[in-house]
Amino acid sequence: MLELDFEIFLGAHTHRVGDRHDVEMGRAFLVDQWNWTRQAMREVRFAPSVAEPGNLCAAQSVCFNRIAATAALAPTVTAKVLAHRAGRHI
């Protein structure tokens, strides 16, 4: 999407109009979350067989719940997400 030339972004929620900077920031946050989660997943044993076969949402939910349940990891990922929302990048 960022390869397109645009000034105004109107996503699925029409009450939230943004611009290119908003899209860039949203993408950066998504990439950060992905990387934080990948790091945490390396420390959490995940068996895809515990989720419904072929259901990516269920598999992600199981994995995220395991990360959240791991006391050493949950505060790290949660703190990063909350700090990002507050405008402080860790």
Gaussian input, Z-matrix of N, CA and C with variables (Angstrom, degrees):
# hf/3-21g

backbone

0 1
 N
 C     1     B1
 C     2     B2     1     A1
 N     3     B3     2     A2     1     D1
 C     4     B4     3     A3     2     D2
 C     5     B5     4     A4     3     D3
 N     6     B6     5     A5     4     D4
 C     7     B7     6     A6     5     D5
 C     8     B8     7     A7     6     D6
 N     9     B9     8     A8     7     D7
 C    10    B10     9     A9     8     D8
 C    11    B11    10    A10     9     D9
 N    12    B12    11    A11    10    D10
 C    13    B13    12    A12    11    D11
 C    14    B14    13    A13    12    D12
 N    15    B15    14    A14    13    D13
 C    16    B16    15    A15    14    D14
 C    17    B17    16    A16    15    D15
 N    18    B18    17    A17    16    D16
 C    19    B19    18    A18    17    D17
 C    20    B20    19    A19    18    D18
 N    21    B21    20    A20    19    D19
 C    22    B22    21    A21    20    D20
 C    23    B23    22    A22    21    D21
 N    24    B24    23    A23    22    D22
 C    25    B25    24    A24    23    D23
 C    26    B26    25    A25    24    D24
 N    27    B27    26    A26    25    D25
 C    28    B28    27    A27    26    D26
 C    29    B29    28    A28    27    D27
 N    30    B30    29    A29    28    D28
 C    31    B31    30    A30    29    D29
 C    32    B32    31    A31    30    D30
 N    33    B33    32    A32    31    D31
 C    34    B34    33    A33    32    D32
 C    35    B35    34    A34    33    D33
 N    36    B36    35    A35    34    D34
 C    37    B37    36    A36    35    D35
 C    38    B38    37    A37    36    D36
 N    39    B39    38    A38    37    D37
 C    40    B40    39    A39    38    D38
 C    41    B41    40    A40    39    D39
 N    42    B42    41    A41    40    D40
 C    43    B43    42    A42    41    D41
 C    44    B44    43    A43    42    D42
 N    45    B45    44    A44    43    D43
 C    46    B46    45    A45    44    D44
 C    47    B47    46    A46    45    D45
 N    48    B48    47    A47    46    D46
 C    49    B49    48    A48    47    D47
 C    50    B50    49    A49    48    D48
 N    51    B51    50    A50    49    D49
 C    52    B52    51    A51    50    D50
 C    53    B53    52    A52    51    D51
 N    54    B54    53    A53    52    D52
 C    55    B55    54    A54    53    D53
 C    56    B56    55    A55    54    D54
 N    57    B57    56    A56    55    D55
 C    58    B58    57    A57    56    D56
 C    59    B59    58    A58    57    D57
 N    60    B60    59    A59    58    D58
 C    61    B61    60    A60    59    D59
 C    62    B62    61    A61    60    D60
 N    63    B63    62    A62    61    D61
 C    64    B64    63    A63    62    D62
 C    65    B65    64    A64    63    D63
 N    66    B66    65    A65    64    D64
 C    67    B67    66    A66    65    D65
 C    68    B68    67    A67    66    D66
 N    69    B69    68    A68    67    D67
 C    70    B70    69    A69    68    D68
 C    71    B71    70    A70    69    D69
 N    72    B72    71    A71    70    D70
 C    73    B73    72    A72    71    D71
 C    74    B74    73    A73    72    D72
 N    75    B75    74    A74    73    D73
 C    76    B76    75    A75    74    D74
 C    77    B77    76    A76    75    D75
 N    78    B78    77    A77    76    D76
 C    79    B79    78    A78    77    D77
 C    80    B80    79    A79    78    D78
 N    81    B81    80    A80    79    D79
 C    82    B82    81    A81    80    D80
 C    83    B83    82    A82    81    D81
 N    84    B84    83    A83    82    D82
 C    85    B85    84    A84    83    D83
 C    86    B86    85    A85    84    D84
 N    87    B87    86    A86    85    D85
 C    88    B88    87    A87    86    D86
 C    89    B89    88    A88    87    D87
 N    90    B90    89    A89    88    D88
 C    91    B91    90    A90    89    D89
 C    92    B92    91    A91    90    D90
 N    93    B93    92    A92    91    D91
 C    94    B94    93    A93    92    D92
 C    95    B95    94    A94    93    D93
 N    96    B96    95    A95    94    D94
 C    97    B97    96    A96    95    D95
 C    98    B98    97    A97    96    D96
 N    99    B99    98    A98    97    D97
 C   100   B100    99    A99    98    D98
 C   101   B101   100   A100    99    D99
 N   102   B102   101   A101   100   D100
 C   103   B103   102   A102   101   D101
 C   104   B104   103   A103   102   D102
 N   105   B105   104   A104   103   D103
 C   106   B106   105   A105   104   D104
 C   107   B107   106   A106   105   D105
 N   108   B108   107   A107   106   D106
 C   109   B109   108   A108   107   D107
 C   110   B110   109   A109   108   D108
 N   111   B111   110   A110   109   D109
 C   112   B112   111   A111   110   D110
 C   113   B113   112   A112   111   D111
 N   114   B114   113   A113   112   D112
 C   115   B115   114   A114   113   D113
 C   116   B116   115   A115   114   D114
 N   117   B117   116   A116   115   D115
 C   118   B118   117   A117   116   D116
 C   119   B119   118   A118   117   D117
 N   120   B120   119   A119   118   D118
 C   121   B121   120   A120   119   D119
 C   122   B122   121   A121   120   D120
 N   123   B123   122   A122   121   D121
 C   124   B124   123   A123   122   D122
 C   125   B125   124   A124   123   D123
 N   126   B126   125   A125   124   D124
 C   127   B127   126   A126   125   D125
 C   128   B128   127   A127   126   D126
 N   129   B129   128   A128   127   D127
 C   130   B130   129   A129   128   D128
 C   131   B131   130   A130   129   D129
 N   132   B132   131   A131   130   D130
 C   133   B133   132   A132   131   D131
 C   134   B134   133   A133   132   D132
 N   135   B135   134   A134   133   D133
 C   136   B136   135   A135   134   D134
 C   137   B137   136   A136   135   D135
 N   138   B138   137   A137   136   D136
 C   139   B139   138   A138   137   D137
 C   140   B140   139   A139   138   D138
 N   141   B141   140   A140   139   D139
 C   142   B142   141   A141   140   D140
 C   143   B143   142   A142   141   D141
 N   144   B144   143   A143   142   D142
 C   145   B145   144   A144   143   D143
 C   146   B146   145   A145   144   D144
 N   147   B147   146   A146   145   D145
 C   148   B148   147   A147   146   D146
 C   149   B149   148   A148   147   D147
 N   150   B150   149   A149   148   D148
 C   151   B151   150   A150   149   D149
 C   152   B152   151   A151   150   D150
 N   153   B153   152   A152   151   D151
 C   154   B154   153   A153   152   D152
 C   155   B155   154   A154   153   D153
 N   156   B156   155   A155   154   D154
 C   157   B157   156   A156   155   D155
 C   158   B158   157   A157   156   D156
 N   159   B159   158   A158   157   D157
 C   160   B160   159   A159   158   D158
 C   161   B161   160   A160   159   D159
 N   162   B162   161   A161   160   D160
 C   163   B163   162   A162   161   D161
 C   164   B164   163   A163   162   D162
 N   165   B165   164   A164   163   D163
 C   166   B166   165   A165   164   D164
 C   167   B167   166   A166   165   D165
 N   168   B168   167   A167   166   D166
 C   169   B169   168   A168   167   D167
 C   170   B170   169   A169   168   D168
 N   171   B171   170   A170   169   D169
 C   172   B172   171   A171   170   D170
 C   173   B173   172   A172   171   D171
 N   174   B174   173   A173   172   D172
 C   175   B175   174   A174   173   D173
 C   176   B176   175   A175   174   D174
 N   177   B177   176   A176   175   D175
 C   178   B178   177   A177   176   D176
 C   179   B179   178   A178   177   D177
 N   180   B180   179   A179   178   D178
 C   181   B181   180   A180   179   D179
 C   182   B182   181   A181   180   D180
 N   183   B183   182   A182   181   D181
 C   184   B184   183   A183   182   D182
 C   185   B185   184   A184   183   D183
 N   186   B186   185   A185   184   D184
 C   187   B187   186   A186   185   D185
 C   188   B188   187   A187   186   D186
 N   189   B189   188   A188   187   D187
 C   190   B190   189   A189   188   D188
 C   191   B191   190   A190   189   D189
 N   192   B192   191   A191   190   D190
 C   193   B193   192   A192   191   D191
 C   194   B194   193   A193   192   D192
 N   195   B195   194   A194   193   D193
 C   196   B196   195   A195   194   D194
 C   197   B197   196   A196   195   D195
 N   198   B198   197   A197   196   D196
 C   199   B199   198   A198   197   D197
 C   200   B200   199   A199   198   D198
 N   201   B201   200   A200   199   D199
 C   202   B202   201   A201   200   D200
 C   203   B203   202   A202   201   D201
 N   204   B204   203   A203   202   D202
 C   205   B205   204   A204   203   D203
 C   206   B206   205   A205   204   D204
 N   207   B207   206   A206   205   D205
 C   208   B208   207   A207   206   D206
 C   209   B209   208   A208   207   D207
 N   210   B210   209   A209   208   D208
 C   211   B211   210   A210   209   D209
 C   212   B212   211   A211   210   D210
 N   213   B213   212   A212   211   D211
 C   214   B214   213   A213   212   D212
 C   215   B215   214   A214   213   D213
 N   216   B216   215   A215   214   D214
 C   217   B217   216   A216   215   D215
 C   218   B218   217   A217   216   D216
 N   219   B219   218   A218   217   D217
 C   220   B220   219   A219   218   D218
 C   221   B221   220   A220   219   D219
 N   222   B222   221   A221   220   D220
 C   223   B223   222   A222   221   D221
 C   224   B224   223   A223   222   D222
 N   225   B225   224   A224   223   D223
 C   226   B226   225   A225   224   D224
 C   227   B227   226   A226   225   D225
 N   228   B228   227   A227   226   D226
 C   229   B229   228   A228   227   D227
 C   230   B230   229   A229   228   D228
 N   231   B231   230   A230   229   D229
 C   232   B232   231   A231   230   D230
 C   233   B233   232   A232   231   D231
 N   234   B234   233   A233   232   D232
 C   235   B235   234   A234   233   D233
 C   236   B236   235   A235   234   D234
 N   237   B237   236   A236   235   D235
 C   238   B238   237   A237   236   D236
 C   239   B239   238   A238   237   D237
 N   240   B240   239   A239   238   D238
 C   241   B241   240   A240   239   D239
 C   242   B242   241   A241   240   D240
 N   243   B243   242   A242   241   D241
 C   244   B244   243   A243   242   D242
 C   245   B245   244   A244   243   D243
 N   246   B246   245   A245   244   D244
 C   247   B247   246   A246   245   D245
 C   248   B248   247   A247   246   D246
 N   249   B249   248   A248   247   D247
 C   250   B250   249   A249   248   D248
 C   251   B251   250   A250   249   D249
 N   252   B252   251   A251   250   D250
 C   253   B253   252   A252   251   D251
 C   254   B254   253   A253   252   D252
 N   255   B255   254   A254   253   D253
 C   256   B256   255   A255   254   D254
 C   257   B257   256   A256   255   D255
 N   258   B258   257   A257   256   D256
 C   259   B259   258   A258   257   D257
 C   260   B260   259   A259   258   D258
 N   261   B261   260   A260   259   D259
 C   262   B262   261   A261   260   D260
 C   263   B263   262   A262   261   D261
 N   264   B264   263   A263   262   D262
 C   265   B265   264   A264   263   D263
 C   266   B266   265   A265   264   D264
 N   267   B267   266   A266   265   D265
 C   268   B268   267   A267   266   D266
 C   269   B269   268   A268   267   D267

   B1=1.4465
   B2=1.5250
   B3=1.3193
   B4=1.4612
   B5=1.5249
   B6=1.3247
   B7=1.4575
   B8=1.5227
   B9=1.3344
   B10=1.4613
   B11=1.5356
   B12=1.3123
   B13=1.4604
   B14=1.5320
   B15=1.3275
   B16=1.4596
   B17=1.5249
   B18=1.3220
   B19=1.4640
   B20=1.5164
   B21=1.3266
   B22=1.4645
   B23=1.5224
   B24=1.3381
   B25=1.4631
   B26=1.5096
   B27=1.3191
   B28=1.4523
   B29=1.5211
   B30=1.3323
   B31=1.4609
   B32=1.5118
   B33=1.3058
   B34=1.4647
   B35=1.5295
   B36=1.3223
   B37=1.4631
   B38=1.5241
   B39=1.3125
   B40=1.4624
   B41=1.5218
   B42=1.3131
   B43=1.4576
   B44=1.5322
   B45=1.3233
   B46=1.4645
   B47=1.5309
   B48=1.2893
   B49=1.4509
   B50=1.5216
   B51=1.3151
   B52=1.4526
   B53=1.5076
   B54=1.2973
   B55=1.4579
   B56=1.5250
   B57=1.3074
   B58=1.4625
   B59=1.5299
   B60=1.3305
   B61=1.4570
   B62=1.5307
   B63=1.3230
   B64=1.4696
   B65=1.5300
   B66=1.3164
   B67=1.4649
   B68=1.5258
   B69=1.3188
   B70=1.4689
   B71=1.5275
   B72=1.3305
   B73=1.4631
   B74=1.5309
   B75=1.3195
   B76=1.4546
   B77=1.5192
   B78=1.3259
   B79=1.4664
   B80=1.5256
   B81=1.3218
   B82=1.4666
   B83=1.5285
   B84=1.3273
   B85=1.4594
   B86=1.5285
   B87=1.3352
   B88=1.4549
   B89=1.5310
   B90=1.3239
   B91=1.4692
   B92=1.5268
   B93=1.3398
   B94=1.4691
   B95=1.5264
   B96=1.3330
   B97=1.4688
   B98=1.5188
   B99=1.3202
   B100=1.4597
   B101=1.5303
   B102=1.3226
   B103=1.4679
   B104=1.5203
   B105=1.3323
   B106=1.4579
   B107=1.5308
   B108=1.3299
   B109=1.4529
   B110=1.5296
   B111=1.3206
   B112=1.4745
   B113=1.5207
   B114=1.3269
   B115=1.4572
   B116=1.5331
   B117=1.3129
   B118=1.4652
   B119=1.5320
   B120=1.3278
   B121=1.4652
   B122=1.5256
   B123=1.3144
   B124=1.4612
   B125=1.5288
   B126=1.3220
   B127=1.4573
   B128=1.5210
   B129=1.3290
   B130=1.4679
   B131=1.5222
   B132=1.3218
   B133=1.4648
   B134=1.5184
   B135=1.3098
   B136=1.4640
   B137=1.5228
   B138=1.3081
   B139=1.4657
   B140=1.5203
   B141=1.3378
   B142=1.4692
   B143=1.5220
   B144=1.3235
   B145=1.4629
   B146=1.5307
   B147=1.3276
   B148=1.4701
   B149=1.5166
   B150=1.3308
   B151=1.4574
   B152=1.5250
   B153=1.3054
   B154=1.4611
   B155=1.5325
   B156=1.3271
   B157=1.4679
   B158=1.5347
   B159=1.3179
   B160=1.4530
   B161=1.5185
   B162=1.3184
   B163=1.4626
   B164=1.5235
   B165=1.3279
   B166=1.4633
   B167=1.5289
   B168=1.3180
   B169=1.4718
   B170=1.5258
   B171=1.3258
   B172=1.4658
   B173=1.5211
   B174=1.3305
   B175=1.4657
   B176=1.5217
   B177=1.3299
   B178=1.4667
   B179=1.5133
   B180=1.3155
   B181=1.4624
   B182=1.5206
   B183=1.3246
   B184=1.4608
   B185=1.5250
   B186=1.3260
   B187=1.4643
   B188=1.5304
   B189=1.3235
   B190=1.4669
   B191=1.5239
   B192=1.3222
   B193=1.4646
   B194=1.5186
   B195=1.3264
   B196=1.4650
   B197=1.5252
   B198=1.3224
   B199=1.4682
   B200=1.5254
   B201=1.3431
   B202=1.4635
   B203=1.5217
   B204=1.3301
   B205=1.4575
   B206=1.5277
   B207=1.3044
   B208=1.4632
   B209=1.5204
   B210=1.2863
   B211=1.4693
   B212=1.5254
   B213=1.3035
   B214=1.4660
   B215=1.5237
   B216=1.3411
   B217=1.4595
   B218=1.5176
   B219=1.3131
   B220=1.4570
   B221=1.5235
   B222=1.3342
   B223=1.4630
   B224=1.5258
   B225=1.3192
   B226=1.4531
   B227=1.5196
   B228=1.3353
   B229=1.4618
   B230=1.5214
   B231=1.3323
   B232=1.4605
   B233=1.5223
   B234=1.3155
   B235=1.4650
   B236=1.5219
   B237=1.3101
   B238=1.4654
   B239=1.5208
   B240=1.3271
   B241=1.4623
   B242=1.5250
   B243=1.3339
   B244=1.4691
   B245=1.5213
   B246=1.3260
   B247=1.4619
   B248=1.5173
   B249=1.3228
   B250=1.4601
   B251=1.5283
   B252=1.3254
   B253=1.4688
   B254=1.5321
   B255=1.3189
   B256=1.4596
   B257=1.5284
   B258=1.3352
   B259=1.4531
   B260=1.5235
   B261=1.3273
   B262=1.4561
   B263=1.5134
   B264=1.3026
   B265=1.4704
   B266=1.5225
   B267=1.3267
   B268=1.4623
   B269=1.5080
   A1=110.60
   A2=116.49
   A3=119.35
   A4=112.56
   A5=117.08
   A6=119.91
   A7=111.32
   A8=116.99
   A9=121.67
   A10=110.16
   A11=115.88
   A12=121.36
   A13=107.94
   A14=117.20
   A15=120.26
   A16=109.96
   A17=114.82
   A18=121.01
   A19=111.15
   A20=117.21
   A21=121.86
   A22=108.55
   A23=115.30
   A24=121.09
   A25=108.75
   A26=115.78
   A27=122.39
   A28=106.64
   A29=115.70
   A30=120.78
   A31=111.94
   A32=115.52
   A33=121.26
   A34=111.89
   A35=117.21
   A36=120.98
   A37=107.46
   A38=116.21
   A39=121.28
   A40=113.87
   A41=117.97
   A42=119.77
   A43=111.32
   A44=116.86
   A45=120.60
   A46=108.86
   A47=116.21
   A48=121.65
   A49=107.90
   A50=116.15
   A51=120.21
   A52=111.41
   A53=115.20
   A54=120.92
   A55=109.32
   A56=116.57
   A57=121.46
   A58=111.27
   A59=116.96
   A60=120.92
   A61=110.51
   A62=117.21
   A63=121.30
   A64=111.21
   A65=116.41
   A66=120.60
   A67=109.72
   A68=117.24
   A69=121.01
   A70=110.97
   A71=116.88
   A72=120.81
   A73=111.10
   A74=116.87
   A75=120.60
   A76=111.64
   A77=116.10
   A78=120.12
   A79=110.55
   A80=117.07
   A81=120.60
   A82=110.55
   A83=116.80
   A84=120.64
   A85=110.70
   A86=116.53
   A87=120.57
   A88=110.74
   A89=116.90
   A90=120.62
   A91=110.29
   A92=117.12
   A93=120.49
   A94=110.63
   A95=117.04
   A96=120.55
   A97=110.43
   A98=116.53
   A99=120.99
   A100=109.80
   A101=116.57
   A102=120.32
   A103=112.39
   A104=118.41
   A105=121.46
   A106=109.77
   A107=115.35
   A108=119.86
   A109=110.67
   A110=117.13
   A111=120.18
   A112=110.34
   A113=116.62
   A114=120.78
   A115=109.98
   A116=116.66
   A117=120.62
   A118=110.74
   A119=117.02
   A120=120.38
   A121=111.55
   A122=117.68
   A123=119.84
   A124=110.98
   A125=115.69
   A126=120.46
   A127=112.94
   A128=116.74
   A129=121.24
   A130=108.68
   A131=116.07
   A132=119.97
   A133=108.79
   A134=115.90
   A135=120.55
   A136=109.40
   A137=115.84
   A138=122.01
   A139=107.84
   A140=117.84
   A141=120.14
   A142=113.61
   A143=117.55
   A144=120.40
   A145=112.81
   A146=118.06
   A147=119.55
   A148=111.81
   A149=117.36
   A150=121.48
   A151=109.52
   A152=115.29
   A153=121.26
   A154=109.19
   A155=118.28
   A156=120.49
   A157=112.13
   A158=116.16
   A159=121.40
   A160=114.77
   A161=118.16
   A162=120.98
   A163=108.64
   A164=115.71
   A165=121.32
   A166=111.39
   A167=117.10
   A168=119.54
   A169=111.07
   A170=117.05
   A171=120.29
   A172=110.39
   A173=116.86
   A174=120.23
   A175=110.61
   A176=116.82
   A177=120.23
   A178=110.86
   A179=116.68
   A180=120.51
   A181=110.97
   A182=116.91
   A183=121.00
   A184=109.84
   A185=116.26
   A186=120.62
   A187=110.81
   A188=116.80
   A189=120.00
   A190=110.75
   A191=116.98
   A192=119.97
   A193=111.11
   A194=116.83
   A195=119.62
   A196=110.80
   A197=116.46
   A198=119.44
   A199=109.43
   A200=116.49
   A201=120.52
   A202=111.80
   A203=116.47
   A204=120.60
   A205=112.41
   A206=116.66
   A207=120.40
   A208=107.52
   A209=116.60
   A210=122.32
   A211=113.02
   A212=117.32
   A213=119.75
   A214=112.11
   A215=118.11
   A216=121.01
   A217=113.51
   A218=116.96
   A219=120.42
   A220=113.11
   A221=118.98
   A222=118.07
   A223=112.61
   A224=117.33
   A225=120.40
   A226=111.21
   A227=116.79
   A228=120.84
   A229=110.11
   A230=117.27
   A231=120.81
   A232=111.00
   A233=117.91
   A234=121.16
   A235=110.81
   A236=117.52
   A237=120.50
   A238=111.24
   A239=116.92
   A240=120.20
   A241=110.33
   A242=117.03
   A243=120.17
   A244=111.86
   A245=117.26
   A246=120.35
   A247=110.43
   A248=116.99
   A249=120.41
   A250=109.84
   A251=116.20
   A252=120.25
   A253=111.50
   A254=115.76
   A255=120.05
   A256=111.53
   A257=116.88
   A258=120.31
   A259=113.76
   A260=117.80
   A261=121.61
   A262=107.81
   A263=116.48
   A264=119.73
   A265=108.82
   A266=115.37
   A267=121.56
   A268=108.82
   D1=-37.85
   D2=-178.03
   D3=-70.11
   D4=-8.47
   D5=174.38
   D6=-77.23
   D7=-15.75
   D8=178.29
   D9=-81.44
   D10=151.19
   D11=176.65
   D12=-92.99
   D13=111.77
   D14=179.83
   D15=-148.93
   D16=157.12
   D17=177.66
   D18=-113.58
   D19=-31.77
   D20=-177.15
   D21=-121.57
   D22=134.29
   D23=176.95
   D24=-116.91
   D25=127.55
   D26=176.49
   D27=-121.46
   D28=102.74
   D29=-177.13
   D30=-84.60
   D31=-158.97
   D32=-177.66
   D33=-66.90
   D34=-28.14
   D35=178.94
   D36=-97.14
   D37=98.36
   D38=-170.83
   D39=-66.57
   D40=-12.75
   D41=178.05
   D42=-82.59
   D43=-5.09
   D44=-178.84
   D45=-118.78
   D46=92.50
   D47=176.99
   D48=-91.02
   D49=137.39
   D50=-179.38
   D51=-132.66
   D52=-176.62
   D53=176.75
   D54=-125.74
   D55=-174.26
   D56=-177.35
   D57=-58.26
   D58=-40.19
   D59=179.85
   D60=-60.81
   D61=-41.64
   D62=178.19
   D63=-60.72
   D64=-41.56
   D65=179.04
   D66=-66.40
   D67=-42.36
   D68=178.44
   D69=-62.02
   D70=-43.50
   D71=179.41
   D72=-66.39
   D73=-41.51
   D74=178.00
   D75=-61.92
   D76=-42.34
   D77=178.43
   D78=-65.70
   D79=-42.76
   D80=179.79
   D81=-60.86
   D82=-40.67
   D83=178.99
   D84=-65.79
   D85=-41.89
   D86=177.92
   D87=-61.68
   D88=-42.75
   D89=178.03
   D90=-64.15
   D91=-41.93
   D92=176.67
   D93=-58.87
   D94=-48.18
   D95=179.93
   D96=-60.00
   D97=-41.86
   D98=179.06
   D99=-59.54
   D100=-47.99
   D101=-178.71
   D102=-66.24
   D103=-40.68
   D104=178.11
   D105=-62.38
   D106=-42.68
   D107=-178.66
   D108=-68.29
   D109=-41.70
   D110=177.47
   D111=-59.34
   D112=-42.18
   D113=178.30
   D114=-61.73
   D115=-45.89
   D116=179.98
   D117=-66.09
   D118=-36.71
   D119=-178.94
   D120=-65.04
   D121=-28.09
   D122=177.78
   D123=-64.13
   D124=-23.16
   D125=-177.11
   D126=-100.50
   D127=-3.59
   D128=-179.12
   D129=-117.68
   D130=124.30
   D131=177.95
   D132=-71.15
   D133=125.43
   D134=-178.50
   D135=-125.17
   D136=126.79
   D137=177.12
   D138=-113.11
   D139=107.69
   D140=-178.57
   D141=-55.69
   D142=-21.57
   D143=-178.30
   D144=-66.05
   D145=-14.61
   D146=179.02
   D147=-78.17
   D148=-12.58
   D149=178.68
   D150=-106.06
   D151=163.16
   D152=177.68
   D153=-61.82
   D154=126.73
   D155=-177.99
   D156=-55.69
   D157=131.77
   D158=177.91
   D159=80.76
   D160=-2.12
   D161=-178.64
   D162=-100.16
   D163=93.25
   D164=-176.44
   D165=-61.20
   D166=-39.37
   D167=-179.63
   D168=-62.10
   D169=-41.99
   D170=179.51
   D171=-66.60
   D172=-40.99
   D173=179.35
   D174=-63.03
   D175=-43.20
   D176=178.08
   D177=-64.22
   D178=-41.50
   D179=-179.89
   D180=-60.70
   D181=-44.88
   D182=178.74
   D183=-60.94
   D184=-45.82
   D185=-178.38
   D186=-63.95
   D187=-46.82
   D188=-179.12
   D189=-63.37
   D190=-38.49
   D191=177.89
   D192=-64.41
   D193=-37.66
   D194=177.50
   D195=-67.23
   D196=-39.39
   D197=177.25
   D198=-63.69
   D199=-45.48
   D200=179.97
   D201=-62.14
   D202=-31.95
   D203=-178.56
   D204=-80.12
   D205=-12.28
   D206=179.78
   D207=-87.04
   D208=105.54
   D209=-172.72
   D210=-53.76
   D211=-35.67
   D212=-177.19
   D213=-73.48
   D214=-23.99
   D215=-175.64
   D216=-99.87
   D217=-38.63
   D218=-174.62
   D219=-55.57
   D220=-47.21
   D221=179.92
   D222=-61.69
   D223=-33.61
   D224=-178.69
   D225=-66.68
   D226=-52.88
   D227=-178.75
   D228=-65.99
   D229=-45.39
   D230=-179.91
   D231=-61.24
   D232=-44.03
   D233=179.54
   D234=-60.89
   D235=-39.89
   D236=179.51
   D237=-65.96
   D238=-42.81
   D239=179.31
   D240=-64.49
   D241=-46.74
   D242=-179.68
   D243=-64.72
   D244=-39.92
   D245=178.16
   D246=-64.05
   D247=-39.13
   D248=179.35
   D249=-64.24
   D250=-44.19
   D251=179.48
   D252=-62.15
   D253=-30.86
   D254=-179.61
   D255=-86.54
   D256=-2.48
   D257=177.02
   D258=92.49
   D259=5.72
   D260=177.97
   D261=-106.97
   D262=120.43
   D263=-179.12
   D264=-95.83
   D265=132.55
   D266=179.63
   D267=-96.07

